[in-house]
């Protein structure tokens, strides 16, 4: 439905409006694969992260797949044996948090980062609201047509522009 595409598009506009904050979001993750992916992280970081298979070593991903709520990266440093946070900081992603919502079989994860400071309470609340909104808006995503899924997927291209 185009209404769903418009709602997701508005949520992504709201994400882009979070000043000095970058994000990576996996929507409706099933069998360790997100149905939709949206990001504004630097492409060099995304390529390094993918090339090194860091998703499987990332403490925020592990946390998010087993827990719901909000957590700061600084709370997970002791679990970062692969140095994901140090590598992210090399790309300007020094302070961050994770948001995890939904049932284990269809979870949505959002990761938000800044270069200059921890996200404040207002930014954290907004991040949580937006991830919850994306999760709720995409309820029943597996029943959508290929045309609708394509329209939702290409929103990342317009979000990054």
N, CA, C and O atoms as a GROMACS GRO file, in nm:
protein
  644
    1UNK      N    1   0.083  -0.119   0.000
    1UNK     CA    2   0.000   0.000   0.000
    1UNK      C    3   0.087   0.125   0.000
    1UNK      O    4   0.186   0.133   0.072
    2UNK      N    5   0.048   0.219  -0.080
    2UNK     CA    6   0.127   0.342  -0.089
    2UNK      C    7   0.121   0.421   0.042
    2UNK      O    8   0.212   0.499   0.071
    3UNK      N    9   0.016   0.402   0.119
    3UNK     CA   10   0.008   0.471   0.249
    3UNK      C   11   0.124   0.429   0.338
    3UNK      O   12   0.184   0.512   0.406
    4UNK      N   13   0.157   0.299   0.336
    4UNK     CA   14   0.268   0.249   0.417
    4UNK      C   15   0.400   0.312   0.369
    4UNK      O   16   0.484   0.350   0.450
    5UNK      N   17   0.417   0.321   0.239
    5UNK     CA   18   0.538   0.382   0.183
    5UNK      C   19   0.548   0.528   0.227
    5UNK      O   20   0.656   0.574   0.265
    6UNK      N   21   0.437   0.600   0.223
    6UNK     CA   22   0.437   0.740   0.265
    6UNK      C   23   0.469   0.754   0.414
    6UNK      O   24   0.541   0.846   0.454
    7UNK      N   25   0.415   0.664   0.496
    7UNK     CA   26   0.442   0.670   0.640
    7UNK      C   27   0.589   0.642   0.669
    7UNK      O   28   0.651   0.713   0.749
    8UNK      N   29   0.646   0.541   0.604
    8UNK     CA   30   0.788   0.510   0.624
    8UNK      C   31   0.873   0.626   0.574
    8UNK      O   32   0.971   0.663   0.638
    9UNK      N   33   0.836   0.683   0.461
    9UNK     CA   34   0.909   0.797   0.406
    9UNK      C   35   0.911   0.914   0.505
    9UNK      O   36   1.014   0.979   0.522
   10UNK      N   37   0.799   0.941   0.569
   10UNK     CA   38   0.793   1.049   0.669
   10UNK      C   39   0.882   1.017   0.789
   10UNK      O   40   0.951   1.106   0.839
   11UNK      N   41   0.880   0.894   0.835
   11UNK     CA   42   0.966   0.855   0.947
   11UNK      C   43   1.114   0.873   0.910
   11UNK      O   44   1.194   0.916   0.993
   12UNK      N   45   1.149   0.839   0.787
   12UNK     CA   46   1.288   0.857   0.743
   12UNK      C   47   1.324   1.005   0.733
   12UNK      O   48   1.437   1.043   0.764
   13UNK      N   49   1.231   1.089   0.692
   13UNK     CA   50   1.256   1.234   0.692
   13UNK      C   51   1.281   1.282   0.834
   13UNK      O   52   1.369   1.366   0.858
   14UNK      N   53   1.203   1.230   0.929
   14UNK     CA   54   1.222   1.267   1.069
   14UNK      C   55   1.360   1.221   1.119
   14UNK      O   56   1.424   1.291   1.196
   15UNK      N   57   1.403   1.103   1.074
   15UNK     CA   58   1.537   1.055   1.111
   15UNK      C   59   1.645   1.148   1.058
   15UNK      O   60   1.738   1.183   1.130
   16UNK      N   61   1.633   1.187   0.932
   16UNK     CA   62   1.732   1.277   0.872
   16UNK      C   63   1.736   1.411   0.944
   16UNK      O   64   1.839   1.479   0.943
   17UNK      N   65   1.626   1.449   1.005
   17UNK     CA   66   1.619   1.578   1.076
   17UNK      C   67   1.691   1.574   1.211
   17UNK      O   68   1.711   1.679   1.272
   18UNK      N   69   1.730   1.456   1.257
   18UNK     CA   70   1.804   1.446   1.382
   18UNK      C   71   1.946   1.499   1.356
   18UNK      O   72   2.031   1.428   1.304
   19UNK      N   73   1.968   1.624   1.391
   19UNK     CA   74   2.090   1.695   1.359
   19UNK      C   75   2.215   1.625   1.412
   19UNK      O   76   2.220   1.584   1.528
   20UNK      N   77   2.315   1.612   1.325
   20UNK     CA   78   2.446   1.554   1.360
   20UNK      C   79   2.438   1.410   1.405
   20UNK      O   80   2.531   1.360   1.469
   21UNK      N   81   2.331   1.343   1.374
   21UNK     CA   82   2.313   1.204   1.417
   21UNK      C   83   2.304   1.116   1.292
   21UNK      O   84   2.229   1.144   1.200
   22UNK      N   85   2.382   1.009   1.292
   22UNK     CA   86   2.378   0.914   1.181
   22UNK      C   87   2.316   0.785   1.231
   22UNK      O   88   2.314   0.759   1.351
   23UNK      N   89   2.265   0.705   1.139
   23UNK     CA   90   2.189   0.586   1.180
   23UNK      C   91   2.208   0.470   1.084
   23UNK      O   92   2.246   0.487   0.968
   24UNK      N   93   2.178   0.352   1.136
   24UNK     CA   94   2.165   0.230   1.057
   24UNK      C   95   2.048   0.153   1.118
   24UNK      O   96   2.043   0.132   1.239
   25UNK      N   97   1.955   0.112   1.033
   25UNK     CA   98   1.832   0.049   1.082
   25UNK      C   99   1.803  -0.077   1.001
   25UNK      O  100   1.808  -0.076   0.878
   26UNK      N  101   1.774  -0.183   1.072
   26UNK     CA  102   1.727  -0.307   1.010
   26UNK      C  103   1.583  -0.328   1.055
   26UNK      O  104   1.556  -0.342   1.174
   27UNK      N  105   1.492  -0.330   0.959
   27UNK     CA  106   1.349  -0.340   0.988
   27UNK      C  107   1.300  -0.483   0.965
   27UNK      O  108   1.328  -0.544   0.863
   28UNK      N  109   1.227  -0.534   1.064
   28UNK     CA  110   1.163  -0.665   1.054
   28UNK      C  111   1.266  -0.773   1.020
   28UNK      O  112   1.262  -0.835   0.914
   29UNK      N  113   1.360  -0.792   1.112
   29UNK     CA  114   1.467  -0.890   1.095
   29UNK      C  115   1.410  -1.030   1.119
   29UNK      O  116   1.354  -1.059   1.225
   30UNK      N  117   1.427  -1.115   1.018
   30UNK     CA  118   1.382  -1.254   1.026
   30UNK      C  119   1.498  -1.342   0.982
   30UNK      O  120   1.561  -1.317   0.879
   31UNK      N  121   1.527  -1.445   1.060
   31UNK     CA  122   1.638  -1.535   1.028
   31UNK      C  123   1.768  -1.458   1.006
   31UNK      O  124   1.844  -1.487   0.914
   32UNK      N  125   1.792  -1.360   1.091
   32UNK     CA  126   1.914  -1.277   1.093
   32UNK      C  127   1.926  -1.182   0.974
   32UNK      O  128   2.032  -1.121   0.955
   33UNK      N  129   1.821  -1.168   0.894
   33UNK     CA  130   1.825  -1.077   0.778
   33UNK      C  131   1.712  -0.975   0.786
   33UNK      O  132   1.596  -1.012   0.799
   34UNK      N  133   1.746  -0.847   0.777
   34UNK     CA  134   1.641  -0.745   0.777
   34UNK      C  135   1.565  -0.743   0.645
   34UNK      O  136   1.624  -0.761   0.538
   35UNK      N  137   1.435  -0.720   0.653
   35UNK     CA  138   1.354  -0.705   0.532
   35UNK      C  139   1.385  -0.572   0.465
   35UNK      O  140   1.389  -0.563   0.342
   36UNK      N  141   1.406  -0.469   0.545
   36UNK     CA  142   1.439  -0.335   0.495
   36UNK      C  143   1.562  -0.284   0.570
   36UNK      O  144   1.578  -0.312   0.689
   37UNK      N  145   1.646  -0.210   0.501
   37UNK     CA  146   1.764  -0.150   0.563
   37UNK      C  147   1.768  -0.003   0.523
   37UNK      O  148   1.754   0.032   0.406
   38UNK      N  149   1.788   0.082   0.624
   38UNK     CA  150   1.804   0.225   0.600
   38UNK      C  151   1.928   0.271   0.676
   38UNK      O  152   1.949   0.229   0.790
   39UNK      N  153   2.009   0.355   0.616
   39UNK     CA  154   2.130   0.401   0.685
   39UNK      C  155   2.177   0.535   0.632
   39UNK      O  156   2.148   0.576   0.520
   40UNK      N  157   2.250   0.602   0.720
   40UNK     CA  158   2.318   0.725   0.681
   40UNK      C  159   2.464   0.722   0.727
   40UNK      O  160   2.534   0.823   0.720
   41UNK      N  161   2.510   0.605   0.772
   41UNK     CA  162   2.650   0.591   0.811
   41UNK      C  163   2.739   0.615   0.689
   41UNK      O  164   2.695   0.597   0.576
   42UNK      N  165   2.864   0.657   0.712
   42UNK     CA  166   2.956   0.675   0.599
   42UNK      C  167   2.973   0.544   0.520
   42UNK      O  168   2.985   0.437   0.580
   43UNK      N  169   2.975   0.554   0.389
   43UNK     CA  170   2.985   0.435   0.304
   43UNK      C  171   3.113   0.357   0.333
   43UNK      O  172   3.112   0.234   0.326
   44UNK      N  173   3.222   0.426   0.364
   44UNK     CA  174   3.347   0.355   0.396
   44UNK      C  175   3.329   0.265   0.518
   44UNK      O  176   3.385   0.155   0.522
   45UNK      N  177   3.252   0.309   0.617
   45UNK     CA  178   3.226   0.228   0.735
   45UNK      C  179   3.136   0.110   0.700
   45UNK      O  180   3.161  -0.002   0.745
   46UNK      N  181   3.035   0.132   0.622
   46UNK     CA  182   2.945   0.024   0.583
   46UNK      C  183   3.022  -0.083   0.507
   46UNK      O  184   3.004  -0.203   0.530
   47UNK      N  185   3.108  -0.040   0.416
   47UNK     CA  186   3.188  -0.136   0.338
   47UNK      C  187   3.284  -0.214   0.427
   47UNK      O  188   3.297  -0.335   0.411
   48UNK      N  189   3.351  -0.147   0.520
   48UNK     CA  190   3.442  -0.215   0.612
   48UNK      C  191   3.366  -0.313   0.701
   48UNK      O  192   3.408  -0.427   0.720
   49UNK      N  193   3.255  -0.269   0.754
   49UNK     CA  194   3.170  -0.350   0.841
   49UNK      C  195   3.126  -0.478   0.768
   49UNK      O  196   3.132  -0.587   0.824
   50UNK      N  197   3.082  -0.463   0.644
   50UNK     CA  198   3.040  -0.578   0.565
   50UNK      C  199   3.158  -0.668   0.529
   50UNK      O  200   3.150  -0.790   0.544
   51UNK      N  201   3.266  -0.609   0.482
   51UNK     CA  202   3.383  -0.685   0.437
   51UNK      C  203   3.439  -0.772   0.550
   51UNK      O  204   3.481  -0.885   0.527
   52UNK      N  205   3.440  -0.718   0.672
   52UNK     CA  206   3.497  -0.790   0.786
   52UNK      C  207   3.394  -0.875   0.861
   52UNK      O  208   3.427  -0.940   0.960
   53UNK      N  209   3.270  -0.875   0.814
   53UNK     CA  210   3.166  -0.955   0.879
   53UNK      C  211   3.140  -0.913   1.022
   53UNK      O  212   3.113  -0.997   1.108
   54UNK      N  213   3.146  -0.784   1.049
   54UNK     CA  214   3.134  -0.735   1.187
   54UNK      C  215   2.994  -0.748   1.244
   54UNK      O  216   2.976  -0.744   1.365
   55UNK      N  217   2.894  -0.765   1.158
   55UNK     CA  218   2.756  -0.780   1.209
   55UNK      C  219   2.748  -0.896   1.308
   55UNK      O  220   2.673  -0.891   1.406
   56UNK      N  221   2.826  -1.001   1.283
   56UNK     CA  222   2.820  -1.119   1.368
   56UNK      C  223   2.904  -1.105   1.495
   56UNK      O  224   2.898  -1.190   1.584
   57UNK      N  225   2.981  -0.997   1.503
   57UNK     CA  226   3.064  -0.971   1.620
   57UNK      C  227   3.023  -0.844   1.694
   57UNK      O  228   3.076  -0.814   1.801
   58UNK      N  229   2.931  -0.770   1.638
   58UNK     CA  230   2.889  -0.640   1.691
   58UNK      C  231   2.808  -0.661   1.818
   58UNK      O  232   2.702  -0.723   1.814
   59UNK      N  233   2.856  -0.608   1.932
   59UNK     CA  234   2.782  -0.627   2.057
   59UNK      C  235   2.643  -0.564   2.057
   59UNK      O  236   2.554  -0.613   2.125
   60UNK      N  237   2.624  -0.456   1.981
   60UNK     CA  238   2.490  -0.396   1.978
   60UNK      C  239   2.392  -0.484   1.901
   60UNK      O  240   2.275  -0.491   1.938
   61UNK      N  241   2.438  -0.550   1.797
   61UNK     CA  242   2.351  -0.642   1.723
   61UNK      C  243   2.317  -0.762   1.811
   61UNK      O  244   2.201  -0.802   1.820
   62UNK      N  245   2.418  -0.820   1.876
   62UNK     CA  246   2.392  -0.934   1.966
   62UNK      C  247   2.292  -0.894   2.074
   62UNK      O  248   2.197  -0.967   2.103
   63UNK      N  249   2.315  -0.778   2.135
   63UNK     CA  250   2.224  -0.729   2.239
   63UNK      C  251   2.083  -0.714   2.182
   63UNK      O  252   1.987  -0.763   2.241
   64UNK      N  253   2.071  -0.647   2.068
   64UNK     CA  254   1.940  -0.618   2.010
   64UNK      C  255   1.863  -0.741   1.966
   64UNK      O  256   1.740  -0.740   1.968
   65UNK      N  257   1.933  -0.847   1.928
   65UNK     CA  258   1.863  -0.968   1.885
   65UNK      C  259   1.812  -1.049   2.004
   65UNK      O  260   1.727  -1.137   1.987
   66UNK      N  261   1.862  -1.020   2.122
   66UNK     CA  262   1.821  -1.097   2.241
   66UNK      C  263   1.743  -1.015   2.343
   66UNK      O  264   1.692  -1.070   2.440
   67UNK      N  265   1.734  -0.884   2.322
   67UNK     CA  266   1.675  -0.794   2.420
   67UNK      C  267   1.599  -0.683   2.348
   67UNK      O  268   1.632  -0.649   2.235
   68UNK      N  269   1.499  -0.628   2.414
   68UNK     CA  270   1.436  -0.507   2.362
   68UNK      C  271   1.466  -0.392   2.458
   68UNK      O  272   1.490  -0.413   2.577
   69UNK      N  273   1.465  -0.272   2.405
   69UNK     CA  274   1.492  -0.154   2.487
   69UNK      C  275   1.592  -0.064   2.420
   69UNK      O  276   1.603  -0.058   2.297
   70UNK      N  277   1.666   0.008   2.503
   70UNK     CA  278   1.766   0.105   2.456
   70UNK      C  279   1.894   0.080   2.533
   70UNK      O  280   1.892   0.057   2.654
   71UNK      N  281   2.007   0.086   2.464
   71UNK     CA  282   2.136   0.072   2.530
   71UNK      C  283   2.240   0.161   2.462
   71UNK      O  284   2.241   0.175   2.340
   72UNK      N  285   2.326   0.219   2.544
   72UNK     CA  286   2.435   0.300   2.489
   72UNK      C  287   2.552   0.208   2.454
   72UNK      O  288   2.575   0.106   2.519
   73UNK      N  289   2.625   0.246   2.350
   73UNK     CA  290   2.742   0.168   2.312
   73UNK      C  291   2.839   0.157   2.429
   73UNK      O  292   2.900   0.053   2.449
   74UNK      N  293   2.852   0.263   2.506
   74UNK     CA  294   2.946   0.264   2.619
   74UNK      C  295   2.914   0.156   2.721
   74UNK      O  296   3.003   0.115   2.796
   75UNK      N  297   2.790   0.110   2.726
   75UNK     CA  298   2.752   0.002   2.818
   75UNK      C  299   2.795  -0.135   2.767
   75UNK      O  300   2.792  -0.232   2.843
   76UNK      N  301   2.836  -0.144   2.641
   76UNK     CA  302   2.871  -0.272   2.580
   76UNK      C  303   3.019  -0.285   2.546
   76UNK      O  304   3.060  -0.384   2.487
   77UNK      N  305   3.099  -0.186   2.582
   77UNK     CA  306   3.241  -0.185   2.545
   77UNK      C  307   3.311  -0.313   2.591
   77UNK      O  308   3.393  -0.367   2.516
   78UNK      N  309   3.282  -0.361   2.710
   78UNK     CA  310   3.348  -0.481   2.762
   78UNK      C  311   3.318  -0.604   2.678
   78UNK      O  312   3.393  -0.702   2.682
   79UNK      N  313   3.210  -0.601   2.601
   79UNK     CA  314   3.172  -0.716   2.517
   79UNK      C  315   3.221  -0.702   2.373
   79UNK      O  316   3.184  -0.782   2.287
   80UNK      N  317   3.303  -0.600   2.347
   80UNK     CA  318   3.346  -0.570   2.210
   80UNK      C  319   3.485  -0.624   2.182
   80UNK      O  320   3.579  -0.548   2.159
   81UNK      N  321   3.499  -0.756   2.183
   81UNK     CA  322   3.629  -0.819   2.158
   81UNK      C  323   3.682  -0.790   2.018
   81UNK      O  324   3.804  -0.787   1.998
   82UNK      N  325   3.595  -0.769   1.922
   82UNK     CA  326   3.636  -0.745   1.783
   82UNK      C  327   3.673  -0.599   1.757
   82UNK      O  328   3.722  -0.567   1.648
   83UNK      N  329   3.651  -0.511   1.853
   83UNK     CA  330   3.686  -0.371   1.836
   83UNK      C  331   3.594  -0.296   1.740
   83UNK      O  332   3.637  -0.202   1.673
   84UNK      N  333   3.468  -0.337   1.735
   84UNK     CA  334   3.371  -0.272   1.645
   84UNK      C  335   3.358  -0.124   1.678
   84UNK      O  336   3.356  -0.040   1.588
   85UNK      N  337   3.349  -0.091   1.807
   85UNK     CA  338   3.330   0.049   1.845
   85UNK      C  339   3.453   0.134   1.809
   85UNK      O  340   3.438   0.249   1.766
   86UNK      N  341   3.572   0.079   1.826
   86UNK     CA  342   3.694   0.151   1.789
   86UNK      C  343   3.697   0.176   1.639
   86UNK      O  344   3.732   0.285   1.594
   87UNK      N  345   3.661   0.074   1.562
   87UNK     CA  346   3.658   0.089   1.416
   87UNK      C  347   3.552   0.192   1.375
   87UNK      O  348   3.577   0.274   1.286
   88UNK      N  349   3.436   0.189   1.440
   88UNK     CA  350   3.330   0.286   1.408
   88UNK      C  351   3.380   0.428   1.438
   88UNK      O  352   3.355   0.521   1.360
   89UNK      N  353   3.450   0.444   1.550
   89UNK     CA  354   3.502   0.576   1.588
   89UNK      C  355   3.599   0.629   1.482
   89UNK      O  356   3.607   0.750   1.460
   90UNK      N  357   3.672   0.539   1.418
   90UNK     CA  358   3.763   0.580   1.310
   90UNK      C  359   3.688   0.643   1.193
   90UNK      O  360   3.748   0.712   1.110
   91UNK      N  361   3.558   0.619   1.186
   91UNK     CA  362   3.474   0.675   1.080
   91UNK      C  363   3.384   0.788   1.133
   91UNK      O  364   3.287   0.827   1.068
   92UNK      N  365   3.416   0.838   1.252
   92UNK     CA  366   3.340   0.950   1.308
   92UNK      C  367   3.219   0.909   1.389
   92UNK      O  368   3.141   0.994   1.431
   93UNK      N  369   3.202   0.779   1.412
   93UNK     CA  370   3.088   0.729   1.489
   93UNK      C  371   3.138   0.693   1.629
   93UNK      O  372   3.162   0.576   1.659
   94UNK      N  373   3.154   0.794   1.713
   94UNK     CA  374   3.220   0.775   1.843
   94UNK      C  375   3.124   0.743   1.957
   94UNK      O  376   3.157   0.665   2.046
   95UNK      N  377   3.007   0.801   1.954
   95UNK     CA  378   2.910   0.784   2.061
   95UNK      C  379   2.782   0.731   1.999
   95UNK      O  380   2.734   0.784   1.899
   96UNK      N  381   2.726   0.626   2.059
   96UNK     CA  382   2.606   0.572   1.996
   96UNK      C  383   2.517   0.499   2.093
   96UNK      O  384   2.547   0.479   2.210
   97UNK      N  385   2.404   0.460   2.036
   97UNK     CA  386   2.310   0.379   2.113
   97UNK      C  387   2.234   0.288   2.018
   97UNK      O  388   2.225   0.312   1.897
   98UNK      N  389   2.178   0.183   2.077
   98UNK     CA  390   2.096   0.089   2.002
   98UNK      C  391   1.955   0.090   2.058
   98UNK      O  392   1.933   0.108   2.177
   99UNK      N  393   1.859   0.070   1.968
   99UNK     CA  394   1.718   0.059   2.004
   99UNK      C  395   1.668  -0.071   1.943
   99UNK      O  396   1.690  -0.097   1.825
  100UNK      N  397   1.603  -0.153   2.024
  100UNK     CA  398   1.552  -0.282   1.977
  100UNK      C  399   1.405  -0.294   2.016
  100UNK      O  400   1.368  -0.278   2.133
  101UNK      N  401   1.320  -0.322   1.916
  101UNK     CA  402   1.177  -0.338   1.941
  101UNK      C  403   1.125  -0.460   1.866
  101UNK      O  404   1.181  -0.502   1.764
  102UNK      N  405   1.017  -0.516   1.918
  102UNK     CA  406   0.948  -0.624   1.849
  102UNK      C  407   0.980  -0.762   1.903
  102UNK      O  408   1.071  -0.781   1.984
  103UNK      N  409   0.903  -0.858   1.855
  103UNK     CA  410   0.919  -0.997   1.895
  103UNK      C  411   1.046  -1.054   1.833
  103UNK      O  412   1.091  -1.006   1.729
  104UNK      N  413   1.105  -1.156   1.895
  104UNK     CA  414   1.231  -1.213   1.844
  104UNK      C  415   1.224  -1.258   1.698
  104UNK      O  416   1.325  -1.252   1.627
  105UNK      N  417   1.110  -1.303   1.653
  105UNK     CA  418   1.100  -1.354   1.516
  105UNK      C  419   1.081  -1.245   1.411
  105UNK      O  420   1.080  -1.273   1.292
  106UNK      N  421   1.066  -1.121   1.454
  106UNK     CA  422   1.050  -1.010   1.359
  106UNK      C  423   1.087  -0.878   1.427
  106UNK      O  424   1.003  -0.790   1.446
  107UNK      N  425   1.212  -0.868   1.462
  107UNK     CA  426   1.261  -0.754   1.540
  107UNK      C  427   1.308  -0.641   1.450
  107UNK      O  428   1.348  -0.664   1.335
  108UNK      N  429   1.302  -0.520   1.501
  108UNK     CA  430   1.358  -0.403   1.432
  108UNK      C  431   1.465  -0.342   1.522
  108UNK      O  432   1.443  -0.317   1.640
  109UNK      N  433   1.582  -0.318   1.463
  109UNK     CA  434   1.695  -0.262   1.536
  109UNK      C  435   1.735  -0.129   1.473
  109UNK      O  436   1.740  -0.116   1.351
  110UNK      N  437   1.763  -0.032   1.557
  110UNK     CA  438   1.813   0.097   1.511
  110UNK      C  439   1.938   0.133   1.588
  110UNK      O  440   1.943   0.119   1.710
  111UNK      N  441   2.038   0.180   1.517
  111UNK     CA  442   2.164   0.222   1.578
  111UNK      C  443   2.189   0.366   1.537
  111UNK      O  444   2.181   0.402   1.420
  112UNK      N  445   2.218   0.448   1.636
  112UNK     CA  446   2.234   0.593   1.616
  112UNK      C  447   2.370   0.635   1.670
  112UNK      O  448   2.412   0.588   1.776
  113UNK      N  449   2.438   0.722   1.598
  113UNK     CA  450   2.572   0.762   1.640
  113UNK      C  451   2.597   0.910   1.612
  113UNK      O  452   2.542   0.970   1.520
  114UNK      N  453   2.681   0.965   1.696
  114UNK     CA  454   2.728   1.103   1.682
  114UNK      C  455   2.880   1.101   1.693
  114UNK      O  456   2.939   1.007   1.746
  115UNK      N  457   2.942   1.207   1.644
  115UNK     CA  458   3.088   1.217   1.654
  115UNK      C  459   3.132   1.297   1.776
  115UNK      O  460   3.246   1.282   1.822
  116UNK      N  461   3.043   1.382   1.829
  116UNK     CA  462   3.084   1.481   1.927
  116UNK      C  463   3.043   1.453   2.072
  116UNK      O  464   3.108   1.502   2.164
  117UNK      N  465   2.937   1.375   2.092
  117UNK     CA  466   2.888   1.353   2.230
  117UNK      C  467   2.784   1.242   2.230
  117UNK      O  468   2.735   1.200   2.125
  118UNK      N  469   2.751   1.195   2.351
  118UNK     CA  470   2.643   1.098   2.365
  118UNK      C  471   2.512   1.163   2.321
  118UNK      O  472   2.495   1.284   2.332
  119UNK      N  473   2.420   1.083   2.272
  119UNK     CA  474   2.288   1.134   2.241
  119UNK      C  475   2.221   1.175   2.372
  119UNK      O  476   2.228   1.102   2.471
  120UNK      N  477   2.155   1.290   2.372
  120UNK     CA  478   2.090   1.337   2.494
  120UNK      C  479   1.954   1.268   2.510
  120UNK      O  480   1.913   1.188   2.426
  121UNK      N  481   1.886   1.299   2.620
  121UNK     CA  482   1.758   1.233   2.651
  121UNK      C  483   1.654   1.256   2.543
  121UNK      O  484   1.578   1.165   2.509
  122UNK      N  485   1.649   1.376   2.489
  122UNK     CA  486   1.552   1.408   2.384
  122UNK      C  487   1.581   1.329   2.256
  122UNK      O  488   1.490   1.274   2.195
  123UNK      N  489   1.709   1.323   2.218
  123UNK     CA  490   1.747   1.247   2.098
  123UNK      C  491   1.721   1.098   2.118
  123UNK      O  492   1.677   1.029   2.026
  124UNK      N  493   1.749   1.048   2.237
  124UNK     CA  494   1.725   0.907   2.267
  124UNK      C  495   1.577   0.875   2.258
  124UNK      O  496   1.539   0.773   2.200
  125UNK      N  497   1.493   0.961   2.314
  125UNK     CA  498   1.348   0.941   2.307
  125UNK      C  499   1.300   0.947   2.162
  125UNK      O  500   1.215   0.867   2.122
  126UNK      N  501   1.354   1.040   2.084
  126UNK     CA  502   1.315   1.051   1.944
  126UNK      C  503   1.359   0.927   1.866
  126UNK      O  504   1.283   0.876   1.784
  127UNK      N  505   1.479   0.878   1.891
  127UNK     CA  506   1.527   0.757   1.824
  127UNK      C  507   1.436   0.639   1.856
  127UNK      O  508   1.399   0.563   1.766
  128UNK      N  509   1.399   0.625   1.981
  128UNK     CA  510   1.310   0.517   2.022
  128UNK      C  511   1.174   0.529   1.955
  128UNK      O  512   1.118   0.431   1.906
  129UNK      N  513   1.121   0.651   1.953
  129UNK     CA  514   0.990   0.674   1.890
  129UNK      C  515   0.994   0.640   1.741
  129UNK      O  516   0.901   0.577   1.690
  130UNK      N  517   1.100   0.680   1.673
  130UNK     CA  518   1.109   0.655   1.529
  130UNK      C  519   1.127   0.507   1.497
  130UNK      O  520   1.068   0.457   1.402
  131UNK      N  521   1.207   0.436   1.576
  131UNK     CA  522   1.225   0.292   1.552
  131UNK      C  523   1.094   0.219   1.582
  131UNK      O  524   1.055   0.129   1.507
  132UNK      N  525   1.028   0.256   1.690
  132UNK     CA  526   0.897   0.196   1.720
  132UNK      C  527   0.799   0.226   1.608
  132UNK      O  528   0.722   0.139   1.567
  133UNK      N  529   0.800   0.348   1.557
  133UNK     CA  530   0.713   0.385   1.446
  133UNK      C  531   0.740   0.304   1.321
  133UNK      O  532   0.646   0.259   1.255
  134UNK      N  533   0.867   0.286   1.287
  134UNK     CA  534   0.901   0.204   1.170
  134UNK      C  535   0.855   0.060   1.189
  134UNK      O  536   0.802  -0.002   1.096
  135UNK      N  537   0.874   0.008   1.309
  135UNK     CA  538   0.834  -0.130   1.337
  135UNK      C  539   0.682  -0.145   1.324
  135UNK      O  540   0.633  -0.237   1.260
  136UNK      N  541   0.609  -0.055   1.386
  136UNK     CA  542   0.462  -0.062   1.382
  136UNK      C  543   0.408  -0.040   1.242
  136UNK      O  544   0.314  -0.108   1.200
  137UNK      N  545   0.464   0.054   1.169
  137UNK     CA  546   0.418   0.085   1.034
  137UNK      C  547   0.439  -0.033   0.939
  137UNK      O  548   0.364  -0.051   0.844
  138UNK      N  549   0.542  -0.113   0.966
  138UNK     CA  550   0.574  -0.224   0.876
  138UNK      C  551   0.513  -0.357   0.921
  138UNK      O  552   0.552  -0.462   0.872
  139UNK      N  553   0.420  -0.352   1.013
  139UNK     CA  554   0.347  -0.474   1.052
  139UNK      C  555   0.286  -0.535   0.926
  139UNK      O  556   0.227  -0.464   0.844
  140UNK      N  557   0.298  -0.667   0.910
  140UNK     CA  558   0.243  -0.735   0.794
  140UNK      C  559   0.325  -0.717   0.667
  140UNK      O  560   0.276  -0.742   0.557
  141UNK      N  561   0.448  -0.675   0.682
  141UNK     CA  562   0.534  -0.648   0.567
  141UNK      C  563   0.549  -0.769   0.475
  141UNK      O  564   0.560  -0.755   0.354
  142UNK      N  565   0.550  -0.888   0.535
  142UNK     CA  566   0.567  -1.010   0.455
  142UNK      C  567   0.450  -1.035   0.360
  142UNK      O  568   0.461  -1.116   0.268
  143UNK      N  569   0.338  -0.966   0.381
  143UNK     CA  570   0.221  -0.981   0.296
  143UNK      C  571   0.215  -0.878   0.184
  143UNK      O  572   0.128  -0.884   0.098
  144UNK      N  573   0.308  -0.784   0.185
  144UNK     CA  574   0.307  -0.677   0.085
  144UNK      C  575   0.352  -0.728  -0.052
  144UNK      O  576   0.423  -0.828  -0.062
  145UNK      N  577   0.309  -0.660  -0.154
  145UNK     CA  578   0.347  -0.694  -0.291
  145UNK      C  579   0.495  -0.662  -0.314
  145UNK      O  580   0.554  -0.582  -0.240
  146UNK      N  581   0.554  -0.723  -0.415
  146UNK     CA  582   0.692  -0.693  -0.451
  146UNK      C  583   0.708  -0.546  -0.489
  146UNK      O  584   0.812  -0.485  -0.463
  147UNK      N  585   0.606  -0.489  -0.549
  147UNK     CA  586   0.609  -0.348  -0.587
  147UNK      C  587   0.620  -0.259  -0.463
  147UNK      O  588   0.698  -0.163  -0.461
  148UNK      N  589   0.541  -0.291  -0.360
  148UNK     CA  590   0.547  -0.212  -0.236
  148UNK      C  591   0.681  -0.231  -0.167
  148UNK      O  592   0.740  -0.134  -0.120
  149UNK      N  593   0.730  -0.356  -0.161
  149UNK     CA  594   0.860  -0.381  -0.099
  149UNK      C  595   0.971  -0.305  -0.172
  149UNK      O  596   1.060  -0.248  -0.110
  150UNK      N  597   0.964  -0.304  -0.304
  150UNK     CA  598   1.063  -0.229  -0.382
  150UNK      C  599   1.056  -0.080  -0.349
  150UNK      O  600   1.159  -0.015  -0.329
  151UNK      N  601   0.936  -0.027  -0.343
  151UNK     CA  602   0.918   0.116  -0.310
  151UNK      C  603   0.974   0.147  -0.171
  151UNK      O  604   1.034   0.252  -0.150
  152UNK      N  605   0.955   0.056  -0.076
  152UNK     CA  606   1.008   0.075   0.059
  152UNK      C  607   1.161   0.066   0.060
  152UNK      O  608   1.227   0.142   0.130
  153UNK      N  609   1.215  -0.026  -0.018
  153UNK     CA  610   1.361  -0.044  -0.020
  153UNK      C  611   1.432   0.075  -0.082
  153UNK      O  612   1.539   0.115  -0.035
  154UNK      N  613   1.376   0.132  -0.187
  154UNK     CA  614   1.447   0.243  -0.251
  154UNK      C  615   1.436   0.373  -0.172
  154UNK      O  616   1.501   0.472  -0.206
  155UNK      N  617   1.356   0.373  -0.068
  155UNK     CA  618   1.352   0.492   0.019
  155UNK      C  619   1.488   0.520   0.079
  155UNK      O  620   1.520   0.635   0.109
  156UNK      N  621   1.570   0.416   0.098
  156UNK     CA  622   1.705   0.439   0.152
  156UNK      C  623   1.786   0.525   0.056
  156UNK      O  624   1.864   0.609   0.099
  157UNK      N  625   1.768   0.504  -0.074
  157UNK     CA  626   1.841   0.584  -0.172
  157UNK      C  627   1.803   0.731  -0.162
  157UNK      O  628   1.888   0.819  -0.173
  158UNK      N  629   1.674   0.757  -0.143
  158UNK     CA  630   1.630   0.896  -0.130
  158UNK      C  631   1.665   0.952   0.007
  158UNK      O  632   1.687   1.072   0.021
  159UNK      N  633   1.670   0.864   0.109
  159UNK     CA  634   1.706   0.910   0.243
  159UNK      C  635   1.852   0.950   0.250
  159UNK      O  636   1.889   1.041   0.324
  160UNK      N  637   1.936   0.882   0.171
  160UNK     CA  638   2.079   0.911   0.174
  160UNK      C  639   2.117   1.029   0.087
  160UNK      O  640   2.226   1.083   0.099
  161UNK      N  641   2.026   1.068   0.000
  161UNK     CA  642   2.058   1.175  -0.096
  161UNK      C  643   2.063   1.311  -0.030
  161UNK      O  644   2.088   1.411  -0.098
   0.00000   0.00000   0.00000
